[in-house]
Amino acid sequence: MDFRFNEEERAVQDLAKAIFKDLATPERLRAVEARGEARDPELWQALAKAELLGVALREDVGGSDFGFMALCLLLEQAGRRVVRAPLIPTLVAGAMAIDRFGTAEQRARLLPPVVRGERLLAAALAELAAEPGMAPTATAVRDGDAWRLEGEKLAAPALRDAHRVLVSATTGPGAVGLFLVDPAARRVALTQEQATDGEPLWDLSLQGARVPAEDVLGDPDAGAAALAWVQARVAAATCAFQLGLASEALVMTARYATERRQFDRPIATFQAVSQRTGDAWIDVEAMRLTTWQAAWRLSQGLDATRELAIARYWAAEGGHRVTAAAQHIHGGMGFDKDYPLHRYTLRAKRHELALGGAHAALAELGRRRAG
C-alpha cells in the first residue's frame, strides 16, 4: 500500500482543516450543544460551498469523485475539532450507499440536494438483538409494488432532520433488503435518546411503514452484501474521526504538560507524565497506521475484513487510553466544561461503543485466526 496522499486528498484535508478551525470553535460547539442540535447550519453550508459534502460522490450528481480516502481525511479533521455534524450518517451511510447501489433516478433525485447542503440523509441499522454480519430482526414484506416494514432500530443520529433513512430488513429466508424510509411517513415513530456526548440520537419504530418501490435500494432480496459494504465504510469512517480526535487530545495534553508547572518544573519533565504521553503517542500512531490501511483497501475495492477489525481494535482501545491519559494529566482542569477536553473524552467513548469495543474486534480476529 502507498501511504502518500495524492494532491486531491491533501487539498481536501487542508480545506477541511481551515473550515473547521474557523467554524468549529469551542464557543460555537457550546452554542450548538445548548440548542440541542445535531449540527451547526453555518458550518454545514460552508462545507457545501467548499464542495466538500460531495467529495466521495460521482461527478454526475455534483460530486468531486475524489474517493473514500479523501472523505476519511475530511473526517479526521472533523475529529480534531470534535465537530458536531451528521457527516458519517449523511455522507457515508446515506450518500455513498445511494451512489453505489442506487438507480439513476434515485441518485439524481436524492444526491444533488445533499451535495448542495439542502438535505440530510441518515441510517438506522443497529438493533438490540442483531450484530454486524447477522440478519436484521426488522422485517419487510411485499405490499403490491411497495414494501411494509416492521421492527425497531436503535440509537441512530440525525433521523429527525433526515430526508431519507437507510434501513435494513429481512425480506425472506436468508434474504436482506435496504430501504430508504421517510422518517415523517405514517407508521414511522421516532423516540429521542441521548448519546454519551450529549448529541441527540433516535430510536426508529417501524409499524407497518410503507416504502414505495422507488425507495428500495438495490435488489430487496440480495442486499446482504450491500449492507456489509455500508457497515464496513461506516466503521472505517468512525475510525478516521477517532484518529483525529485522539491526535488532537494528545496535542492538547502535551501542550498542557509543558505549560503546567509543579515544584518549579513543567510536569512534562516528570517521568510518570512523560511515560504516559509516550504511550499515548504510540497508541495514536497505531491508530493512524491501521485506520489508513483499512480505509485504503476499502477505497480500492479490496477485501478489508481483517484490516478493519485491527483498525476497530486500535480505534476503540487506543481512543480510550489516549483520552484517559489526557484526563489524568490535565487533572481537575480536564473536568472543567469551559475547557474543551471533555468533548474529546465523551465522543471517544461513544465511538468506542459504536465500534463494538476492543474485545469484540479481538474476538473477530481470533475467530479468523482459528479458521
MARVOSE-624097 format. One record per residue (C-alpha): x, y, z; residue in one letter. Coordinates in pm, whole numbers, padded with zeros to 5 digits. Example, Ala and Ser with C-alpha at 12.3 -4.5 7.8 and 13.67 -1.06 7.14 Angstrom:
// residues 2
@X 01230	Y -00450	Z 00780	res A
@X 01367	Y -00106	Z 00714	res S
// end
This chain:
// residues 371
@X 00000	Y 00000	Z 00000	res M
@X 00106	Y 00358	Z -00069	res D
@X 00092	Y 00577	Z 00242	res F
@X 00125	Y 00901	Z 00045	res R
@X -00192	Y 01102	Z -00008	res F
@X -00247	Y 01236	Z -00358	res N
@X -00289	Y 01602	Z -00448	res E
@X -00669	Y 01598	Z -00433	res E
@X -00669	Y 01424	Z -00095	res E
@X -00423	Y 01674	Z 00052	res R
@X -00635	Y 01961	Z -00083	res A
@X -00945	Y 01819	Z 00087	res V
@X -00751	Y 01777	Z 00412	res Q
@X -00621	Y 02135	Z 00407	res D
@X -00956	Y 02290	Z 00313	res L
@X -01145	Y 02093	Z 00580	res A
@X -00884	Y 02191	Z 00838	res K
@X -00930	Y 02561	Z 00758	res A
@X -01311	Y 02545	Z 00771	res I
@X -01323	Y 02352	Z 01096	res F
@X -01065	Y 02582	Z 01255	res K
@X -01284	Y 02884	Z 01181	res D
@X -01632	Y 02740	Z 01236	res L
@X -01592	Y 02456	Z 01486	res A
@X -01452	Y 02658	Z 01774	res T
@X -01532	Y 02561	Z 02134	res P
@X -01762	Y 02863	Z 02159	res E
@X -01965	Y 02761	Z 01854	res R
@X -01978	Y 02399	Z 01970	res L
@X -02107	Y 02516	Z 02307	res R
@X -02385	Y 02712	Z 02136	res A
@X -02489	Y 02412	Z 01923	res V
@X -02493	Y 02189	Z 02231	res E
@X -02704	Y 02440	Z 02423	res A
@X -02964	Y 02437	Z 02144	res R
@X -02968	Y 02056	Z 02143	res G
@X -02893	Y 02046	Z 01771	res E
@X -02707	Y 01782	Z 01574	res A
@X -02523	Y 02035	Z 01354	res R
@X -02426	Y 02397	Z 01305	res D
@X -02616	Y 02515	Z 00991	res P
@X -02350	Y 02774	Z 00906	res E
@X -02074	Y 02514	Z 00922	res L
@X -02275	Y 02273	Z 00707	res W
@X -02332	Y 02539	Z 00442	res Q
@X -01962	Y 02628	Z 00446	res A
@X -01880	Y 02263	Z 00372	res L
@X -02134	Y 02264	Z 00088	res A
@X -01997	Y 02589	Z -00057	res K
@X -01646	Y 02442	Z -00049	res A
@X -01781	Y 02134	Z -00235	res E
@X -01674	Y 01903	Z 00046	res L
@X -02011	Y 01733	Z 00102	res L
@X -01980	Y 01556	Z -00232	res G
@X -01612	Y 01478	Z -00213	res V
@X -01665	Y 01099	Z -00242	res A
@X -01961	Y 01109	Z -00484	res L
@X -01952	Y 01081	Z -00862	res R
@X -01945	Y 01392	Z -01077	res E
@X -02283	Y 01339	Z -01245	res D
@X -02459	Y 01416	Z -00913	res V
@X -02239	Y 01717	Z -00836	res G
@X -01964	Y 01534	Z -00651	res G
@X -01587	Y 01556	Z -00691	res S
@X -01525	Y 01179	Z -00717	res D
@X -01209	Y 01204	Z -00505	res F
@X -01291	Y 00876	Z -00333	res G
@X -01334	Y 00731	Z 00014	res F
@X -00983	Y 00819	Z 00132	res M
@X -01048	Y 01189	Z 00073	res A
@X -01369	Y 01167	Z 00276	res L
@X -01183	Y 00992	Z 00560	res C
@X -00926	Y 01273	Z 00562	res L
@X -01210	Y 01521	Z 00599	res L
@X -01347	Y 01315	Z 00889	res L
@X -01006	Y 01305	Z 01055	res E
@X -01002	Y 01685	Z 01056	res Q
@X -01357	Y 01688	Z 01191	res A
@X -01239	Y 01464	Z 01474	res G
@X -00964	Y 01709	Z 01564	res R
@X -01234	Y 01969	Z 01637	res R
@X -01492	Y 01718	Z 01770	res V
@X -01731	Y 01858	Z 01510	res V
@X -02098	Y 01807	Z 01584	res R
@X -02246	Y 01737	Z 01241	res A
@X -02401	Y 01427	Z 01075	res P
@X -02103	Y 01374	Z 00846	res L
@X -02088	Y 00995	Z 00874	res I
@X -02467	Y 00933	Z 00860	res P
@X -02521	Y 01166	Z 00564	res T
@X -02202	Y 01134	Z 00360	res L
@X -02104	Y 00771	Z 00425	res V
@X -02404	Y 00562	Z 00531	res A
@X -02653	Y 00757	Z 00321	res G
@X -02495	Y 00926	Z 00020	res A
@X -02220	Y 00674	Z -00057	res M
@X -02467	Y 00385	Z -00034	res A
@X -02710	Y 00554	Z -00275	res I
@X -02426	Y 00647	Z -00511	res D
@X -02303	Y 00287	Z -00514	res R
@X -02627	Y 00088	Z -00519	res F
@X -02896	Y 00333	Z -00626	res G
@X -03067	Y 00359	Z -00961	res T
@X -03002	Y 00653	Z -01190	res A
@X -03334	Y 00801	Z -01077	res E
@X -03253	Y 00762	Z -00707	res Q
@X -02910	Y 00915	Z -00749	res R
@X -03043	Y 01211	Z -00947	res A
@X -03328	Y 01269	Z -00702	res R
@X -03151	Y 01225	Z -00369	res L
@X -02783	Y 01314	Z -00405	res L
@X -02761	Y 01664	Z -00561	res P
@X -02955	Y 01822	Z -00269	res P
@X -02709	Y 01657	Z -00029	res V
@X -02412	Y 01798	Z -00219	res V
@X -02570	Y 02143	Z -00206	res R
@X -02625	Y 02115	Z 00169	res G
@X -03004	Y 02129	Z 00133	res E
@X -03090	Y 01785	Z 00267	res R
@X -02954	Y 01533	Z 00515	res L
@X -02952	Y 01157	Z 00496	res L
@X -02919	Y 00908	Z 00779	res A
@X -02901	Y 00536	Z 00850	res A
@X -03070	Y 00323	Z 01115	res A
@X -02900	Y -00017	Z 01113	res L
@X -02836	Y -00103	Z 01480	res A
@X -03075	Y -00336	Z 01660	res E
@X -03095	Y -00474	Z 02012	res L
@X -03061	Y -00840	Z 01914	res A
@X -02857	Y -00819	Z 01594	res A
@X -02484	Y -00774	Z 01543	res E
@X -02294	Y -00679	Z 01227	res P
@X -02297	Y -00980	Z 00997	res G
@X -02624	Y -01115	Z 01135	res M
@X -02959	Y -01089	Z 00957	res A
@X -03166	Y -00789	Z 01070	res P
@X -03454	Y -00860	Z 01305	res T
@X -03661	Y -00593	Z 01128	res A
@X -03872	Y -00747	Z 00852	res T
@X -04012	Y -00632	Z 00518	res A
@X -04299	Y -00792	Z 00324	res V
@X -04428	Y -00707	Z -00020	res R
@X -04740	Y -00493	Z -00049	res D
@X -04811	Y -00473	Z -00420	res G
@X -04528	Y -00270	Z -00572	res D
@X -04429	Y -00142	Z -00227	res A
@X -04298	Y -00297	Z 00096	res W
@X -04425	Y -00291	Z 00455	res R
@X -04159	Y -00269	Z 00726	res L
@X -04185	Y -00384	Z 01087	res E
@X -03919	Y -00359	Z 01356	res G
@X -03709	Y -00140	Z 01580	res E
@X -03379	Y 00035	Z 01509	res K
@X -03176	Y 00191	Z 01789	res L
@X -02957	Y 00492	Z 01863	res A
@X -02929	Y 00646	Z 01518	res A
@X -02814	Y 01008	Z 01472	res P
@X -02977	Y 01277	Z 01257	res A
@X -03307	Y 01094	Z 01200	res L
@X -03533	Y 01387	Z 01286	res R
@X -03386	Y 01612	Z 01018	res D
@X -03313	Y 01347	Z 00754	res A
@X -03494	Y 01338	Z 00420	res H
@X -03446	Y 00960	Z 00395	res R
@X -03313	Y 00699	Z 00638	res V
@X -03134	Y 00386	Z 00518	res L
@X -03292	Y 00086	Z 00692	res V
@X -03202	Y -00283	Z 00666	res S
@X -03468	Y -00553	Z 00694	res A
@X -03502	Y -00927	Z 00638	res T
@X -03715	Y -00990	Z 00330	res T
@X -03727	Y -01369	Z 00347	res G
@X -03520	Y -01674	Z 00449	res P
@X -03157	Y -01571	Z 00406	res G
@X -03258	Y -01251	Z 00223	res A
@X -03189	Y -00890	Z 00324	res V
@X -03306	Y -00566	Z 00168	res G
@X -03213	Y -00200	Z 00205	res L
@X -03488	Y 00061	Z 00214	res F
@X -03494	Y 00442	Z 00212	res L
@X -03753	Y 00529	Z 00473	res V
@X -03916	Y 00870	Z 00506	res D
@X -03890	Y 00944	Z 00883	res P
@X -04203	Y 01165	Z 00857	res A
@X -04415	Y 00892	Z 00694	res A
@X -04716	Y 00726	Z 00855	res R
@X -04644	Y 00432	Z 01084	res R
@X -04290	Y 00558	Z 01148	res V
@X -04221	Y 00673	Z 01505	res A
@X -03909	Y 00842	Z 01643	res L
@X -03810	Y 00840	Z 02011	res T
@X -03533	Y 01072	Z 02118	res Q
@X -03241	Y 00944	Z 02324	res E
@X -02908	Y 01098	Z 02417	res Q
@X -02559	Y 00983	Z 02328	res A
@X -02267	Y 00968	Z 02570	res T
@X -02151	Y 01306	Z 02441	res D
@X -02497	Y 01465	Z 02470	res G
@X -02583	Y 01455	Z 02098	res E
@X -02946	Y 01358	Z 02026	res P
@X -02999	Y 01004	Z 01897	res L
@X -03320	Y 00844	Z 01782	res W
@X -03487	Y 00505	Z 01813	res D
@X -03684	Y 00424	Z 01498	res L
@X -04005	Y 00222	Z 01526	res S
@X -04147	Y 00078	Z 01204	res L
@X -04510	Y -00022	Z 01250	res Q
@X -04605	Y -00141	Z 00905	res G
@X -04439	Y 00160	Z 00741	res A
@X -04490	Y 00162	Z 00365	res R
@X -04187	Y 00210	Z 00141	res V
@X -04265	Y 00263	Z -00230	res P
@X -04071	Y 00083	Z -00499	res A
@X -03873	Y 00396	Z -00590	res E
@X -03723	Y 00399	Z -00239	res D
@X -03596	Y 00040	Z -00241	res V
@X -03216	Y 00044	Z -00269	res L
@X -03085	Y -00232	Z -00492	res G
@X -03226	Y -00584	Z -00503	res D
@X -03457	Y -00625	Z -00199	res P
@X -03372	Y -00995	Z -00178	res D
@X -02996	Y -00965	Z -00223	res A
@X -02892	Y -00675	Z -00003	res G
@X -02667	Y -00858	Z 00244	res A
@X -02352	Y -00771	Z 00052	res A
@X -02463	Y -00409	Z 00017	res A
@X -02534	Y -00391	Z 00392	res L
@X -02186	Y -00528	Z 00469	res A
@X -02040	Y -00272	Z 00225	res W
@X -02210	Y 00013	Z 00411	res V
@X -02120	Y -00116	Z 00758	res Q
@X -01753	Y -00154	Z 00664	res A
@X -01728	Y 00203	Z 00541	res R
@X -01914	Y 00343	Z 00840	res V
@X -01670	Y 00160	Z 01069	res A
@X -01365	Y 00289	Z 00878	res A
@X -01507	Y 00643	Z 00878	res A
@X -01561	Y 00622	Z 01254	res T
@X -01200	Y 00510	Z 01296	res C
@X -01085	Y 00813	Z 01094	res A
@X -01285	Y 01051	Z 01313	res F
@X -01147	Y 00877	Z 01623	res Q
@X -00793	Y 00915	Z 01489	res L
@X -00836	Y 01291	Z 01457	res G
@X -00991	Y 01311	Z 01799	res L
@X -00712	Y 01117	Z 01971	res A
@X -00442	Y 01306	Z 01780	res S
@X -00572	Y 01643	Z 01896	res E
@X -00631	Y 01523	Z 02254	res A
@X -00263	Y 01421	Z 02265	res L
@X -00153	Y 01762	Z 02130	res V
@X -00364	Y 01937	Z 02395	res M
@X -00215	Y 01717	Z 02666	res T
@X 00145	Y 01770	Z 02555	res A
@X 00089	Y 02146	Z 02546	res R
@X -00069	Y 02147	Z 02891	res Y
@X 00206	Y 01930	Z 03040	res A
@X 00467	Y 02169	Z 02901	res T
@X 00296	Y 02478	Z 03044	res E
@X 00175	Y 02337	Z 03379	res R
@X 00441	Y 02365	Z 03648	res R
@X 00484	Y 02194	Z 03983	res Q
@X 00789	Y 02221	Z 04210	res F
@X 00919	Y 02487	Z 03968	res D
@X 00929	Y 02238	Z 03682	res R
@X 00695	Y 02162	Z 03389	res P
@X 00508	Y 01844	Z 03471	res I
@X 00615	Y 01714	Z 03128	res A
@X 00959	Y 01656	Z 03281	res T
@X 00818	Y 01414	Z 03540	res F
@X 00891	Y 01056	Z 03448	res Q
@X 00537	Y 00927	Z 03501	res A
@X 00390	Y 01203	Z 03282	res V
@X 00643	Y 01158	Z 03003	res S
@X 00587	Y 00781	Z 03003	res Q
@X 00210	Y 00826	Z 02988	res R
@X 00228	Y 01070	Z 02697	res T
@X 00477	Y 00843	Z 02522	res G
@X 00236	Y 00552	Z 02547	res D
@X -00042	Y 00776	Z 02413	res A
@X 00176	Y 00872	Z 02116	res W
@X 00230	Y 00503	Z 02036	res I
@X -00147	Y 00445	Z 02051	res D
@X -00214	Y 00735	Z 01814	res V
@X 00044	Y 00613	Z 01563	res E
@X -00102	Y 00261	Z 01577	res A
@X -00446	Y 00411	Z 01515	res M
@X -00307	Y 00609	Z 01222	res R
@X -00141	Y 00310	Z 01053	res L
@X -00433	Y 00072	Z 01093	res T
@X -00702	Y 00327	Z 01001	res T
@X -00538	Y 00430	Z 00676	res W
@X -00460	Y 00070	Z 00586	res Q
@X -00826	Y -00031	Z 00621	res A
@X -00958	Y 00284	Z 00453	res A
@X -00718	Y 00248	Z 00160	res W
@X -00815	Y -00113	Z 00098	res R
@X -01182	Y -00020	Z 00102	res L
@X -01115	Y 00271	Z -00135	res S
@X -00951	Y 00026	Z -00378	res Q
@X -01239	Y -00222	Z -00361	res G
@X -01023	Y -00481	Z -00182	res L
@X -01127	Y -00711	Z 00099	res D
@X -01052	Y -00534	Z 00428	res A
@X -01222	Y -00760	Z 00681	res T
@X -00906	Y -00837	Z 00876	res R
@X -00760	Y -00487	Z 00844	res E
@X -01085	Y -00328	Z 00954	res L
@X -01104	Y -00546	Z 01265	res A
@X -00750	Y -00437	Z 01356	res I
@X -00838	Y -00072	Z 01294	res A
@X -01152	Y -00105	Z 01506	res R
@X -00948	Y -00252	Z 01791	res Y
@X -00698	Y 00032	Z 01790	res W
@X -00965	Y 00300	Z 01749	res A
@X -01161	Y 00162	Z 02044	res A
@X -00871	Y 00074	Z 02275	res E
@X -00632	Y 00348	Z 02167	res G
@X -00902	Y 00614	Z 02176	res G
@X -00992	Y 00511	Z 02528	res H
@X -00633	Y 00505	Z 02653	res R
@X -00535	Y 00837	Z 02495	res V
@X -00832	Y 01029	Z 02635	res T
@X -00796	Y 00861	Z 02977	res A
@X -00431	Y 00969	Z 02986	res A
@X -00533	Y 01319	Z 02879	res A
@X -00786	Y 01342	Z 03162	res Q
@X -00537	Y 01218	Z 03421	res H
@X -00257	Y 01451	Z 03313	res I
@X -00490	Y 01752	Z 03299	res H
@X -00616	Y 01676	Z 03650	res G
@X -00906	Y 01893	Z 03758	res G
@X -00875	Y 02113	Z 03450	res M
@X -00991	Y 01823	Z 03235	res G
@X -01329	Y 01815	Z 03410	res F
@X -01400	Y 02184	Z 03362	res D
@X -01666	Y 02216	Z 03091	res K
@X -01529	Y 02555	Z 02993	res D
@X -01221	Y 02363	Z 02878	res Y
@X -01270	Y 02154	Z 02560	res P
@X -01113	Y 01824	Z 02671	res L
@X -01439	Y 01676	Z 02799	res H
@X -01578	Y 01670	Z 02443	res R
@X -01290	Y 01452	Z 02328	res Y
@X -01333	Y 01206	Z 02613	res T
@X -01709	Y 01172	Z 02573	res L
@X -01701	Y 01141	Z 02194	res R
@X -01420	Y 00884	Z 02216	res A
@X -01632	Y 00671	Z 02448	res K
@X -01926	Y 00700	Z 02209	res R
@X -01714	Y 00582	Z 01916	res H
@X -01563	Y 00302	Z 02124	res E
@X -01914	Y 00169	Z 02188	res L
@X -02028	Y 00227	Z 01830	res A
@X -01734	Y 00019	Z 01701	res L
@X -01834	Y -00267	Z 01930	res G
@X -01543	Y -00223	Z 02169	res G
@X -01191	Y -00361	Z 02158	res A
@X -01287	Y -00707	Z 02287	res H
@X -01534	Y -00763	Z 02001	res A
@X -01267	Y -00674	Z 01744	res A
@X -01016	Y -00908	Z 01909	res L
@X -01276	Y -01186	Z 01920	res A
@X -01337	Y -01142	Z 01547	res E
@X -00963	Y -01161	Z 01477	res L
@X -00938	Y -01469	Z 01697	res G
@X -01217	Y -01645	Z 01506	res R
@X -01043	Y -01566	Z 01176	res R
@X -00714	Y -01692	Z 01316	res R
@X -00877	Y -02014	Z 01433	res A
@X -01015	Y -02069	Z 01083	res G
// end
